[in-house]
Amino acid sequence: MSEMIERVADALQEAAKGTGGRLSRDTAVLLARVALEAMREPTDEMLDSVVSDTPAYVAESLWRAMINAALGGSE
């Protein structure tokens, strides 16, 4: 499991505690993976925030590569 999935799962478990709930580790990991997969495609707003001399296709490619690495692979 990737470090980023671990981080997100930890954050989800902490957030659940903060609301008086409990989230199993397996559920937290599943939700972390689903959240990262949902982020695979950057939004227009995200792309607009990139330095103006970076072509959008480069920014998109880099973003996808980083999310794929966070998911533990190169999908």
PDB file of N, H, CA, C and O in Angstrom:
ATOM      1  N   MET A   1       0.836  -1.169   0.000  1.00  0.00           N
ATOM      2  CA  MET A   1       0.000   0.000   0.000  1.00  0.00           C
ATOM      3  C   MET A   1       0.888   1.242   0.000  1.00  0.00           C
ATOM      4  O   MET A   1       1.916   1.287   0.676  1.00  0.00           O
ATOM      5  N   SER A   2       0.477   2.235  -0.761  1.00  0.00           N
ATOM      6  H   SER A   2      -0.358   2.198  -1.310  1.00  0.00           H
ATOM      7  CA  SER A   2       1.307   3.432  -0.890  1.00  0.00           C
ATOM      8  C   SER A   2       1.223   4.317   0.353  1.00  0.00           C
ATOM      9  O   SER A   2       0.277   4.240   1.136  1.00  0.00           O
ATOM     10  N   GLU A   3       2.236   5.152   0.503  1.00  0.00           N
ATOM     11  H   GLU A   3       3.005   5.215  -0.133  1.00  0.00           H
ATOM     12  CA  GLU A   3       2.279   6.090   1.628  1.00  0.00           C
ATOM     13  C   GLU A   3       1.088   7.046   1.583  1.00  0.00           C
ATOM     14  O   GLU A   3       0.536   7.389   2.628  1.00  0.00           O
ATOM     15  N   MET A   4       0.685   7.481   0.389  1.00  0.00           N
ATOM     16  H   MET A   4       1.134   7.203  -0.460  1.00  0.00           H
ATOM     17  CA  MET A   4      -0.421   8.431   0.291  1.00  0.00           C
ATOM     18  C   MET A   4      -1.739   7.779   0.695  1.00  0.00           C
ATOM     19  O   MET A   4      -2.562   8.415   1.354  1.00  0.00           O
ATOM     20  N   ILE A   5      -1.951   6.534   0.315  1.00  0.00           N
ATOM     21  H   ILE A   5      -1.283   6.017  -0.221  1.00  0.00           H
ATOM     22  CA  ILE A   5      -3.174   5.848   0.747  1.00  0.00           C
ATOM     23  C   ILE A   5      -3.179   5.740   2.265  1.00  0.00           C
ATOM     24  O   ILE A   5      -4.220   5.931   2.893  1.00  0.00           O
ATOM     25  N   GLU A   6      -2.034   5.439   2.859  1.00  0.00           N
ATOM     26  H   GLU A   6      -1.188   5.284   2.349  1.00  0.00           H
ATOM     27  CA  GLU A   6      -1.915   5.376   4.318  1.00  0.00           C
ATOM     28  C   GLU A   6      -2.274   6.725   4.945  1.00  0.00           C
ATOM     29  O   GLU A   6      -3.035   6.782   5.911  1.00  0.00           O
ATOM     30  N   ARG A   7      -1.727   7.802   4.395  1.00  0.00           N
ATOM     31  H   ARG A   7      -1.108   7.756   3.610  1.00  0.00           H
ATOM     32  CA  ARG A   7      -1.994   9.141   4.934  1.00  0.00           C
ATOM     33  C   ARG A   7      -3.475   9.480   4.880  1.00  0.00           C
ATOM     34  O   ARG A   7      -4.051   9.963   5.855  1.00  0.00           O
ATOM     35  N   VAL A   8      -4.084   9.222   3.725  1.00  0.00           N
ATOM     36  H   VAL A   8      -3.615   8.830   2.933  1.00  0.00           H
ATOM     37  CA  VAL A   8      -5.499   9.549   3.558  1.00  0.00           C
ATOM     38  C   VAL A   8      -6.348   8.670   4.470  1.00  0.00           C
ATOM     39  O   VAL A   8      -7.298   9.155   5.085  1.00  0.00           O
ATOM     40  N   ALA A   9      -6.022   7.397   4.563  1.00  0.00           N
ATOM     41  H   ALA A   9      -5.250   7.003   4.064  1.00  0.00           H
ATOM     42  CA  ALA A   9      -6.761   6.491   5.454  1.00  0.00           C
ATOM     43  C   ALA A   9      -6.656   6.964   6.898  1.00  0.00           C
ATOM     44  O   ALA A   9      -7.648   6.959   7.627  1.00  0.00           O
ATOM     45  N   ASP A  10      -5.455   7.373   7.317  1.00  0.00           N
ATOM     46  H   ASP A  10      -4.649   7.376   6.725  1.00  0.00           H
ATOM     47  CA  ASP A  10      -5.274   7.903   8.678  1.00  0.00           C
ATOM     48  C   ASP A  10      -6.159   9.121   8.898  1.00  0.00           C
ATOM     49  O   ASP A  10      -6.817   9.237   9.932  1.00  0.00           O
ATOM     50  N   ALA A  11      -6.176  10.025   7.929  1.00  0.00           N
ATOM     51  H   ALA A  11      -5.642   9.931   7.089  1.00  0.00           H
ATOM     52  CA  ALA A  11      -6.979  11.243   8.048  1.00  0.00           C
ATOM     53  C   ALA A  11      -8.468  10.913   8.130  1.00  0.00           C
ATOM     54  O   ALA A  11      -9.203  11.539   8.892  1.00  0.00           O
ATOM     55  N   LEU A  12      -8.908   9.940   7.353  1.00  0.00           N
ATOM     56  H   LEU A  12      -8.310   9.431   6.733  1.00  0.00           H
ATOM     57  CA  LEU A  12     -10.313   9.542   7.391  1.00  0.00           C
ATOM     58  C   LEU A  12     -10.678   8.948   8.748  1.00  0.00           C
ATOM     59  O   LEU A  12     -11.750   9.226   9.286  1.00  0.00           O
ATOM     60  N   GLN A  13      -9.794   8.143   9.290  1.00  0.00           N
ATOM     61  H   GLN A  13      -8.923   7.918   8.854  1.00  0.00           H
ATOM     62  CA  GLN A  13     -10.068   7.565  10.605  1.00  0.00           C
ATOM     63  C   GLN A  13     -10.109   8.645  11.678  1.00  0.00           C
ATOM     64  O   GLN A  13     -10.952   8.593  12.573  1.00  0.00           O
ATOM     65  N   GLU A  14      -9.216   9.618  11.602  1.00  0.00           N
ATOM     66  H   GLU A  14      -8.531   9.661  10.875  1.00  0.00           H
ATOM     67  CA  GLU A  14      -9.223  10.722  12.562  1.00  0.00           C
ATOM     68  C   GLU A  14     -10.495  11.552  12.430  1.00  0.00           C
ATOM     69  O   GLU A  14     -11.086  11.953  13.433  1.00  0.00           O
ATOM     70  N   ALA A  15     -10.912  11.806  11.206  1.00  0.00           N
ATOM     71  H   ALA A  15     -10.433  11.480  10.391  1.00  0.00           H
ATOM     72  CA  ALA A  15     -12.134  12.577  10.980  1.00  0.00           C
ATOM     73  C   ALA A  15     -13.346  11.836  11.544  1.00  0.00           C
ATOM     74  O   ALA A  15     -14.237  12.456  12.124  1.00  0.00           O
ATOM     75  N   ALA A  16     -13.381  10.541  11.379  1.00  0.00           N
ATOM     76  H   ALA A  16     -12.657  10.037  10.908  1.00  0.00           H
ATOM     77  CA  ALA A  16     -14.489   9.743  11.921  1.00  0.00           C
ATOM     78  C   ALA A  16     -14.512   9.843  13.443  1.00  0.00           C
ATOM     79  O   ALA A  16     -15.579   9.979  14.041  1.00  0.00           O
ATOM     80  N   LYS A  17     -13.335   9.775  14.071  1.00  0.00           N
ATOM     81  H   LYS A  17     -12.468   9.664  13.585  1.00  0.00           H
ATOM     82  CA  LYS A  17     -13.261   9.908  15.535  1.00  0.00           C
ATOM     83  C   LYS A  17     -13.790  11.265  15.975  1.00  0.00           C
ATOM     84  O   LYS A  17     -14.476  11.379  16.990  1.00  0.00           O
ATOM     85  N   GLY A  18     -13.463  12.286  15.201  1.00  0.00           N
ATOM     86  H   GLY A  18     -12.906  12.193  14.376  1.00  0.00           H
ATOM     87  CA  GLY A  18     -13.882  13.643  15.536  1.00  0.00           C
ATOM     88  C   GLY A  18     -15.381  13.838  15.503  1.00  0.00           C
ATOM     89  O   GLY A  18     -15.902  14.771  16.116  1.00  0.00           O
ATOM     90  N   THR A  19     -16.075  12.977  14.802  1.00  0.00           N
ATOM     91  H   THR A  19     -15.652  12.220  14.305  1.00  0.00           H
ATOM     92  CA  THR A  19     -17.529  13.067  14.733  1.00  0.00           C
ATOM     93  C   THR A  19     -18.194  12.027  15.624  1.00  0.00           C
ATOM     94  O   THR A  19     -19.408  11.828  15.581  1.00  0.00           O
ATOM     95  N   GLY A  20     -17.363  11.365  16.438  1.00  0.00           N
ATOM     96  H   GLY A  20     -16.377  11.526  16.474  1.00  0.00           H
ATOM     97  CA  GLY A  20     -17.903  10.358  17.347  1.00  0.00           C
ATOM     98  C   GLY A  20     -18.095   9.001  16.716  1.00  0.00           C
ATOM     99  O   GLY A  20     -18.666   8.102  17.333  1.00  0.00           O
ATOM    100  N   GLY A  21     -17.626   8.843  15.497  1.00  0.00           N
ATOM    101  H   GLY A  21     -17.162   9.574  14.996  1.00  0.00           H
ATOM    102  CA  GLY A  21     -17.778   7.570  14.805  1.00  0.00           C
ATOM    103  C   GLY A  21     -16.507   6.752  14.823  1.00  0.00           C
ATOM    104  O   GLY A  21     -15.502   7.138  15.421  1.00  0.00           O
ATOM    105  N   ARG A  22     -16.572   5.625  14.162  1.00  0.00           N
ATOM    106  H   ARG A  22     -17.388   5.312  13.676  1.00  0.00           H
ATOM    107  CA  ARG A  22     -15.411   4.752  14.049  1.00  0.00           C
ATOM    108  C   ARG A  22     -15.371   4.229  12.628  1.00  0.00           C
ATOM    109  O   ARG A  22     -16.403   3.886  12.052  1.00  0.00           O
ATOM    110  N   LEU A  23     -14.185   4.170  12.073  1.00  0.00           N
ATOM    111  H   LEU A  23     -13.346   4.449  12.541  1.00  0.00           H
ATOM    112  CA  LEU A  23     -13.997   3.676  10.716  1.00  0.00           C
ATOM    113  C   LEU A  23     -12.937   2.591  10.778  1.00  0.00           C
ATOM    114  O   LEU A  23     -11.823   2.840  11.240  1.00  0.00           O
ATOM    115  N   SER A  24     -13.268   1.390  10.318  1.00  0.00           N
ATOM    116  H   SER A  24     -14.173   1.188   9.943  1.00  0.00           H
ATOM    117  CA  SER A  24     -12.282   0.312  10.328  1.00  0.00           C
ATOM    118  C   SER A  24     -11.136   0.655   9.377  1.00  0.00           C
ATOM    119  O   SER A  24     -11.299   1.450   8.451  1.00  0.00           O
ATOM    120  N   ARG A  25      -9.999   0.056   9.615  1.00  0.00           N
ATOM    121  H   ARG A  25      -9.867  -0.589  10.367  1.00  0.00           H
ATOM    122  CA  ARG A  25      -8.842   0.322   8.751  1.00  0.00           C
ATOM    123  C   ARG A  25      -9.150  -0.091   7.315  1.00  0.00           C
ATOM    124  O   ARG A  25      -8.826   0.641   6.380  1.00  0.00           O
ATOM    125  N   ASP A  26      -9.766  -1.244   7.132  1.00  0.00           N
ATOM    126  H   ASP A  26     -10.029  -1.839   7.892  1.00  0.00           H
ATOM    127  CA  ASP A  26     -10.089  -1.709   5.772  1.00  0.00           C
ATOM    128  C   ASP A  26     -11.002  -0.718   5.054  1.00  0.00           C
ATOM    129  O   ASP A  26     -10.803  -0.426   3.874  1.00  0.00           O
ATOM    130  N   THR A  27     -11.995  -0.206   5.762  1.00  0.00           N
ATOM    131  H   THR A  27     -12.157  -0.443   6.720  1.00  0.00           H
ATOM    132  CA  THR A  27     -12.914   0.761   5.161  1.00  0.00           C
ATOM    133  C   THR A  27     -12.194   2.071   4.862  1.00  0.00           C
ATOM    134  O   THR A  27     -12.409   2.675   3.811  1.00  0.00           O
ATOM    135  N   ALA A  28     -11.345   2.507   5.780  1.00  0.00           N
ATOM    136  H   ALA A  28     -11.170   2.017   6.633  1.00  0.00           H
ATOM    137  CA  ALA A  28     -10.591   3.744   5.568  1.00  0.00           C
ATOM    138  C   ALA A  28      -9.685   3.624   4.348  1.00  0.00           C
ATOM    139  O   ALA A  28      -9.581   4.562   3.557  1.00  0.00           O
ATOM    140  N   VAL A  29      -9.033   2.483   4.193  1.00  0.00           N
ATOM    141  H   VAL A  29      -9.118   1.721   4.836  1.00  0.00           H
ATOM    142  CA  VAL A  29      -8.151   2.262   3.037  1.00  0.00           C
ATOM    143  C   VAL A  29      -8.968   2.237   1.745  1.00  0.00           C
ATOM    144  O   VAL A  29      -8.563   2.826   0.743  1.00  0.00           O
ATOM    145  N   LEU A  30     -10.104   1.565   1.767  1.00  0.00           N
ATOM    146  H   LEU A  30     -10.433   1.087   2.581  1.00  0.00           H
ATOM    147  CA  LEU A  30     -10.968   1.521   0.583  1.00  0.00           C
ATOM    148  C   LEU A  30     -11.426   2.926   0.209  1.00  0.00           C
ATOM    149  O   LEU A  30     -11.365   3.305  -0.960  1.00  0.00           O
ATOM    150  N   LEU A  31     -11.882   3.697   1.184  1.00  0.00           N
ATOM    151  H   LEU A  31     -11.932   3.389   2.134  1.00  0.00           H
ATOM    152  CA  LEU A  31     -12.325   5.060   0.913  1.00  0.00           C
ATOM    153  C   LEU A  31     -11.179   5.946   0.422  1.00  0.00           C
ATOM    154  O   LEU A  31     -11.376   6.793  -0.449  1.00  0.00           O
ATOM    155  N   ALA A  32      -9.999   5.752   0.973  1.00  0.00           N
ATOM    156  H   ALA A  32      -9.839   5.064   1.681  1.00  0.00           H
ATOM    157  CA  ALA A  32      -8.831   6.518   0.524  1.00  0.00           C
ATOM    158  C   ALA A  32      -8.539   6.222  -0.944  1.00  0.00           C
ATOM    159  O   ALA A  32      -8.293   7.136  -1.731  1.00  0.00           O
ATOM    160  N   ARG A  33      -8.566   4.951  -1.304  1.00  0.00           N
ATOM    161  H   ARG A  33      -8.765   4.208  -0.664  1.00  0.00           H
ATOM    162  CA  ARG A  33      -8.309   4.563  -2.693  1.00  0.00           C
ATOM    163  C   ARG A  33      -9.363   5.161  -3.624  1.00  0.00           C
ATOM    164  O   ARG A  33      -9.028   5.694  -4.682  1.00  0.00           O
ATOM    165  N   VAL A  34     -10.626   5.075  -3.234  1.00  0.00           N
ATOM    166  H   VAL A  34     -10.898   4.642  -2.375  1.00  0.00           H
ATOM    167  CA  VAL A  34     -11.721   5.610  -4.053  1.00  0.00           C
ATOM    168  C   VAL A  34     -11.564   7.122  -4.227  1.00  0.00           C
ATOM    169  O   VAL A  34     -11.766   7.650  -5.320  1.00  0.00           O
ATOM    170  N   ALA A  35     -11.204   7.814  -3.141  1.00  0.00           N
ATOM    171  H   ALA A  35     -11.040   7.385  -2.252  1.00  0.00           H
ATOM    172  CA  ALA A  35     -11.025   9.265  -3.211  1.00  0.00           C
ATOM    173  C   ALA A  35      -9.892   9.627  -4.165  1.00  0.00           C
ATOM    174  O   ALA A  35     -10.031  10.538  -4.981  1.00  0.00           O
ATOM    175  N   LEU A  36      -8.774   8.916  -4.065  1.00  0.00           N
ATOM    176  H   LEU A  36      -8.661   8.176  -3.403  1.00  0.00           H
ATOM    177  CA  LEU A  36      -7.644   9.209  -4.955  1.00  0.00           C
ATOM    178  C   LEU A  36      -7.998   8.898  -6.407  1.00  0.00           C
ATOM    179  O   LEU A  36      -7.607   9.636  -7.311  1.00  0.00           O
ATOM    180  N   GLU A  37      -8.728   7.821  -6.635  1.00  0.00           N
ATOM    181  H   GLU A  37      -9.046   7.221  -5.901  1.00  0.00           H
ATOM    182  CA  GLU A  37      -9.135   7.495  -8.008  1.00  0.00           C
ATOM    183  C   GLU A  37     -10.034   8.584  -8.577  1.00  0.00           C
ATOM    184  O   GLU A  37      -9.955   8.898  -9.765  1.00  0.00           O
ATOM    185  N   ALA A  38     -10.895   9.166  -7.729  1.00  0.00           N
ATOM    186  H   ALA A  38     -10.960   8.910  -6.764  1.00  0.00           H
ATOM    187  CA  ALA A  38     -11.777  10.241  -8.180  1.00  0.00           C
ATOM    188  C   ALA A  38     -10.989  11.493  -8.545  1.00  0.00           C
ATOM    189  O   ALA A  38     -11.453  12.326  -9.323  1.00  0.00           O
ATOM    190  N   MET A  39      -9.800  11.617  -7.979  1.00  0.00           N
ATOM    191  H   MET A  39      -9.423  10.941  -7.346  1.00  0.00           H
ATOM    192  CA  MET A  39      -8.953  12.784  -8.241  1.00  0.00           C
ATOM    193  C   MET A  39      -8.049  12.595  -9.460  1.00  0.00           C
ATOM    194  O   MET A  39      -7.298  13.503  -9.815  1.00  0.00           O
ATOM    195  N   ARG A  40      -8.112  11.449 -10.091  1.00  0.00           N
ATOM    196  H   ARG A  40      -8.722  10.711  -9.802  1.00  0.00           H
ATOM    197  CA  ARG A  40      -7.185  11.151 -11.188  1.00  0.00           C
ATOM    198  C   ARG A  40      -7.253  12.181 -12.311  1.00  0.00           C
ATOM    199  O   ARG A  40      -6.228  12.519 -12.903  1.00  0.00           O
ATOM    200  N   GLU A  41      -8.437  12.677 -12.604  1.00  0.00           N
ATOM    201  H   GLU A  41      -9.270  12.403 -12.123  1.00  0.00           H
ATOM    202  CA  GLU A  41      -8.596  13.689 -13.654  1.00  0.00           C
ATOM    203  C   GLU A  41      -8.618  15.065 -13.016  1.00  0.00           C
ATOM    204  O   GLU A  41      -9.511  15.346 -12.216  1.00  0.00           O
ATOM    205  N   PRO A  42      -7.661  15.938 -13.340  1.00  0.00           N
ATOM    206  CA  PRO A  42      -7.665  17.279 -12.752  1.00  0.00           C
ATOM    207  C   PRO A  42      -8.837  18.104 -13.275  1.00  0.00           C
ATOM    208  O   PRO A  42      -9.296  17.906 -14.401  1.00  0.00           O
ATOM    209  N   THR A  43      -9.308  19.013 -12.461  1.00  0.00           N
ATOM    210  H   THR A  43      -8.935  19.173 -11.547  1.00  0.00           H
ATOM    211  CA  THR A  43     -10.388  19.906 -12.893  1.00  0.00           C
ATOM    212  C   THR A  43      -9.791  21.061 -13.704  1.00  0.00           C
ATOM    213  O   THR A  43      -8.582  21.294 -13.684  1.00  0.00           O
ATOM    214  N   ASP A  44     -10.654  21.767 -14.408  1.00  0.00           N
ATOM    215  H   ASP A  44     -11.636  21.578 -14.424  1.00  0.00           H
ATOM    216  CA  ASP A  44     -10.201  22.949 -15.154  1.00  0.00           C
ATOM    217  C   ASP A  44      -9.580  23.965 -14.204  1.00  0.00           C
ATOM    218  O   ASP A  44      -8.573  24.596 -14.526  1.00  0.00           O
ATOM    219  N   GLU A  45     -10.185  24.116 -13.041  1.00  0.00           N
ATOM    220  H   GLU A  45     -11.003  23.604 -12.780  1.00  0.00           H
ATOM    221  CA  GLU A  45      -9.667  25.059 -12.050  1.00  0.00           C
ATOM    222  C   GLU A  45      -8.237  24.670 -11.634  1.00  0.00           C
ATOM    223  O   GLU A  45      -7.378  25.538 -11.476  1.00  0.00           O
ATOM    224  N   MET A  46      -7.994  23.392 -11.462  1.00  0.00           N
ATOM    225  H   MET A  46      -8.691  22.687 -11.590  1.00  0.00           H
ATOM    226  CA  MET A  46      -6.656  22.932 -11.095  1.00  0.00           C
ATOM    227  C   MET A  46      -5.667  23.236 -12.217  1.00  0.00           C
ATOM    228  O   MET A  46      -4.560  23.714 -11.971  1.00  0.00           O
ATOM    229  N   LEU A  47      -6.079  22.957 -13.435  1.00  0.00           N
ATOM    230  H   LEU A  47      -6.979  22.569 -13.635  1.00  0.00           H
ATOM    231  CA  LEU A  47      -5.189  23.205 -14.574  1.00  0.00           C
ATOM    232  C   LEU A  47      -4.923  24.697 -14.754  1.00  0.00           C
ATOM    233  O   LEU A  47      -3.815  25.093 -15.116  1.00  0.00           O
ATOM    234  N   ASP A  48      -5.937  25.523 -14.503  1.00  0.00           N
ATOM    235  H   ASP A  48      -6.837  25.202 -14.209  1.00  0.00           H
ATOM    236  CA  ASP A  48      -5.771  26.974 -14.619  1.00  0.00           C
ATOM    237  C   ASP A  48      -4.778  27.516 -13.586  1.00  0.00           C
ATOM    238  O   ASP A  48      -4.181  28.573 -13.791  1.00  0.00           O
ATOM    239  N   SER A  49      -4.605  26.800 -12.491  1.00  0.00           N
ATOM    240  H   SER A  49      -5.089  25.941 -12.324  1.00  0.00           H
ATOM    241  CA  SER A  49      -3.716  27.283 -11.431  1.00  0.00           C
ATOM    242  C   SER A  49      -2.245  26.996 -11.703  1.00  0.00           C
ATOM    243  O   SER A  49      -1.374  27.476 -10.977  1.00  0.00           O
ATOM    244  N   VAL A  50      -1.965  26.221 -12.736  1.00  0.00           N
ATOM    245  H   VAL A  50      -2.672  25.831 -13.326  1.00  0.00           H
ATOM    246  CA  VAL A  50      -0.592  25.873 -13.075  1.00  0.00           C
ATOM    247  C   VAL A  50       0.082  27.077 -13.726  1.00  0.00           C
ATOM    248  O   VAL A  50      -0.563  27.869 -14.412  1.00  0.00           O
ATOM    249  N   VAL A  51       1.359  27.199 -13.508  1.00  0.00           N
ATOM    250  H   VAL A  51       1.883  26.555 -12.951  1.00  0.00           H
ATOM    251  CA  VAL A  51       2.130  28.295 -14.086  1.00  0.00           C
ATOM    252  C   VAL A  51       1.811  28.410 -15.574  1.00  0.00           C
ATOM    253  O   VAL A  51       1.743  27.404 -16.281  1.00  0.00           O
ATOM    254  N   SER A  52       1.619  29.622 -16.035  1.00  0.00           N
ATOM    255  H   SER A  52       1.674  30.438 -15.461  1.00  0.00           H
ATOM    256  CA  SER A  52       1.124  29.863 -17.387  1.00  0.00           C
ATOM    257  C   SER A  52       2.007  29.322 -18.503  1.00  0.00           C
ATOM    258  O   SER A  52       1.517  29.105 -19.611  1.00  0.00           O
ATOM    259  N   ASP A  53       3.284  29.099 -18.248  1.00  0.00           N
ATOM    260  H   ASP A  53       3.682  29.275 -17.348  1.00  0.00           H
ATOM    261  CA  ASP A  53       4.140  28.577 -19.326  1.00  0.00           C
ATOM    262  C   ASP A  53       4.180  27.052 -19.363  1.00  0.00           C
ATOM    263  O   ASP A  53       4.967  26.472 -20.111  1.00  0.00           O
ATOM    264  N   THR A  54       3.336  26.397 -18.561  1.00  0.00           N
ATOM    265  H   THR A  54       2.697  26.868 -17.953  1.00  0.00           H
ATOM    266  CA  THR A  54       3.239  24.940 -18.584  1.00  0.00           C
ATOM    267  C   THR A  54       2.013  24.545 -19.400  1.00  0.00           C
ATOM    268  O   THR A  54       0.891  24.886 -19.023  1.00  0.00           O
ATOM    269  N   PRO A  55       2.201  23.838 -20.505  1.00  0.00           N
ATOM    270  CA  PRO A  55       1.050  23.416 -21.303  1.00  0.00           C
ATOM    271  C   PRO A  55       0.113  22.522 -20.489  1.00  0.00           C
ATOM    272  O   PRO A  55       0.565  21.724 -19.669  1.00  0.00           O
ATOM    273  N   ALA A  56      -1.189  22.662 -20.720  1.00  0.00           N
ATOM    274  H   ALA A  56      -1.557  23.310 -21.386  1.00  0.00           H
ATOM    275  CA  ALA A  56      -2.182  21.892 -19.968  1.00  0.00           C
ATOM    276  C   ALA A  56      -1.937  20.395 -20.078  1.00  0.00           C
ATOM    277  O   ALA A  56      -2.087  19.675 -19.090  1.00  0.00           O
ATOM    278  N   TYR A  57      -1.561  19.909 -21.264  1.00  0.00           N
ATOM    279  H   TYR A  57      -1.439  20.494 -22.066  1.00  0.00           H
ATOM    280  CA  TYR A  57      -1.356  18.470 -21.416  1.00  0.00           C
ATOM    281  C   TYR A  57      -0.195  17.968 -20.562  1.00  0.00           C
ATOM    282  O   TYR A  57      -0.204  16.822 -20.113  1.00  0.00           O
ATOM    283  N   VAL A  58       0.796  18.818 -20.337  1.00  0.00           N
ATOM    284  H   VAL A  58       0.803  19.749 -20.702  1.00  0.00           H
ATOM    285  CA  VAL A  58       1.921  18.435 -19.471  1.00  0.00           C
ATOM    286  C   VAL A  58       1.451  18.377 -18.021  1.00  0.00           C
ATOM    287  O   VAL A  58       1.753  17.427 -17.299  1.00  0.00           O
ATOM    288  N   ALA A  59       0.717  19.391 -17.606  1.00  0.00           N
ATOM    289  H   ALA A  59       0.471  20.163 -18.193  1.00  0.00           H
ATOM    290  CA  ALA A  59       0.201  19.420 -16.237  1.00  0.00           C
ATOM    291  C   ALA A  59      -0.706  18.219 -15.978  1.00  0.00           C
ATOM    292  O   ALA A  59      -0.599  17.573 -14.936  1.00  0.00           O
ATOM    293  N   GLU A  60      -1.602  17.917 -16.926  1.00  0.00           N
ATOM    294  H   GLU A  60      -1.689  18.441 -17.773  1.00  0.00           H
ATOM    295  CA  GLU A  60      -2.497  16.762 -16.779  1.00  0.00           C
ATOM    296  C   GLU A  60      -1.712  15.471 -16.674  1.00  0.00           C
ATOM    297  O   GLU A  60      -2.013  14.622 -15.835  1.00  0.00           O
ATOM    298  N   SER A  61      -0.720  15.320 -17.513  1.00  0.00           N
ATOM    299  H   SER A  61      -0.475  16.009 -18.195  1.00  0.00           H
ATOM    300  CA  SER A  61       0.098  14.108 -17.513  1.00  0.00           C
ATOM    301  C   SER A  61       0.842  13.938 -16.185  1.00  0.00           C
ATOM    302  O   SER A  61       0.888  12.844 -15.624  1.00  0.00           O
ATOM    303  N   LEU A  62       1.416  15.021 -15.698  1.00  0.00           N
ATOM    304  H   LEU A  62       1.379  15.910 -16.154  1.00  0.00           H
ATOM    305  CA  LEU A  62       2.129  14.971 -14.416  1.00  0.00           C
ATOM    306  C   LEU A  62       1.170  14.648 -13.277  1.00  0.00           C
ATOM    307  O   LEU A  62       1.483  13.823 -12.418  1.00  0.00           O
ATOM    308  N   TRP A  63       0.008  15.291 -13.264  1.00  0.00           N
ATOM    309  H   TRP A  63      -0.246  15.961 -13.962  1.00  0.00           H
ATOM    310  CA  TRP A  63      -0.980  15.056 -12.219  1.00  0.00           C
ATOM    311  C   TRP A  63      -1.389  13.580 -12.204  1.00  0.00           C
ATOM    312  O   TRP A  63      -1.381  12.943 -11.151  1.00  0.00           O
ATOM    313  N   ARG A  64      -1.747  13.039 -13.376  1.00  0.00           N
ATOM    314  H   ARG A  64      -1.754  13.557 -14.231  1.00  0.00           H
ATOM    315  CA  ARG A  64      -2.160  11.624 -13.449  1.00  0.00           C
ATOM    316  C   ARG A  64      -1.045  10.705 -12.973  1.00  0.00           C
ATOM    317  O   ARG A  64      -1.302   9.727 -12.271  1.00  0.00           O
ATOM    318  N   ALA A  65       0.183  11.010 -13.349  1.00  0.00           N
ATOM    319  H   ALA A  65       0.392  11.804 -13.919  1.00  0.00           H
ATOM    320  CA  ALA A  65       1.325  10.183 -12.931  1.00  0.00           C
ATOM    321  C   ALA A  65       1.464  10.200 -11.413  1.00  0.00           C
ATOM    322  O   ALA A  65       1.737   9.168 -10.799  1.00  0.00           O
ATOM    323  N   MET A  66       1.275  11.374 -10.808  1.00  0.00           N
ATOM    324  H   MET A  66       1.053  12.211 -11.307  1.00  0.00           H
ATOM    325  CA  MET A  66       1.379  11.468  -9.353  1.00  0.00           C
ATOM    326  C   MET A  66       0.249  10.712  -8.651  1.00  0.00           C
ATOM    327  O   MET A  66       0.485  10.024  -7.658  1.00  0.00           O
ATOM    328  N   ILE A  67      -0.962  10.838  -9.160  1.00  0.00           N
ATOM    329  H   ILE A  67      -1.153  11.397  -9.967  1.00  0.00           H
ATOM    330  CA  ILE A  67      -2.080  10.103  -8.557  1.00  0.00           C
ATOM    331  C   ILE A  67      -1.892   8.608  -8.743  1.00  0.00           C
ATOM    332  O   ILE A  67      -2.146   7.832  -7.821  1.00  0.00           O
ATOM    333  N   ASN A  68      -1.449   8.193  -9.926  1.00  0.00           N
ATOM    334  H   ASN A  68      -1.242   8.824 -10.675  1.00  0.00           H
ATOM    335  CA  ASN A  68      -1.190   6.779 -10.148  1.00  0.00           C
ATOM    336  C   ASN A  68      -0.122   6.257  -9.181  1.00  0.00           C
ATOM    337  O   ASN A  68      -0.241   5.145  -8.666  1.00  0.00           O
ATOM    338  N   ALA A  69       0.899   7.042  -8.940  1.00  0.00           N
ATOM    339  H   ALA A  69       0.996   7.945  -9.358  1.00  0.00           H
ATOM    340  CA  ALA A  69       1.931   6.637  -7.971  1.00  0.00           C
ATOM    341  C   ALA A  69       1.342   6.553  -6.575  1.00  0.00           C
ATOM    342  O   ALA A  69       1.665   5.637  -5.819  1.00  0.00           O
ATOM    343  N   ALA A  70       0.470   7.511  -6.219  1.00  0.00           N
ATOM    344  H   ALA A  70       0.208   8.256  -6.833  1.00  0.00           H
ATOM    345  CA  ALA A  70      -0.173   7.488  -4.915  1.00  0.00           C
ATOM    346  C   ALA A  70      -1.030   6.250  -4.745  1.00  0.00           C
ATOM    347  O   ALA A  70      -1.174   5.730  -3.638  1.00  0.00           O
ATOM    348  N   LEU A  71      -1.601   5.777  -5.852  1.00  0.00           N
ATOM    349  H   LEU A  71      -1.484   6.200  -6.750  1.00  0.00           H
ATOM    350  CA  LEU A  71      -2.411   4.565  -5.814  1.00  0.00           C
ATOM    351  C   LEU A  71      -1.547   3.293  -5.816  1.00  0.00           C
ATOM    352  O   LEU A  71      -2.060   2.181  -5.692  1.00  0.00           O
ATOM    353  N   GLY A  72      -0.248   3.478  -5.957  1.00  0.00           N
ATOM    354  H   GLY A  72       0.168   4.381  -6.058  1.00  0.00           H
ATOM    355  CA  GLY A  72       0.650   2.332  -5.883  1.00  0.00           C
ATOM    356  C   GLY A  72       0.923   1.638  -7.197  1.00  0.00           C
ATOM    357  O   GLY A  72       1.375   0.493  -7.217  1.00  0.00           O
ATOM    358  N   GLY A  73       0.652   2.322  -8.294  1.00  0.00           N
ATOM    359  H   GLY A  73       0.284   3.252  -8.277  1.00  0.00           H
ATOM    360  CA  GLY A  73       0.882   1.699  -9.601  1.00  0.00           C
ATOM    361  C   GLY A  73       1.066   2.717 -10.686  1.00  0.00           C
ATOM    362  O   GLY A  73       1.285   3.900 -10.426  1.00  0.00           O
ATOM    363  N   SER A  74       0.976   2.246 -11.899  1.00  0.00           N
ATOM    364  H   SER A  74       0.798   1.285 -12.109  1.00  0.00           H
ATOM    365  CA  SER A  74       1.167   3.136 -13.057  1.00  0.00           C
ATOM    366  C   SER A  74       0.033   2.946 -14.037  1.00  0.00           C
ATOM    367  O   SER A  74       0.261   2.857 -15.243  1.00  0.00           O
ATOM    368  N   GLU A  75      -1.177   2.883 -13.539  1.00  0.00           N
ATOM    369  H   GLU A  75      -1.363   2.955 -12.559  1.00  0.00           H
ATOM    370  CA  GLU A  75      -2.369   2.642 -14.373  1.00  0.00           C
ATOM    371  C   GLU A  75      -2.505   3.634 -15.483  1.00  0.00           C
ATOM    372  O   GLU A  75      -3.453   3.561 -16.264  1.00  0.00           O
TER     373      GLU A  75
END
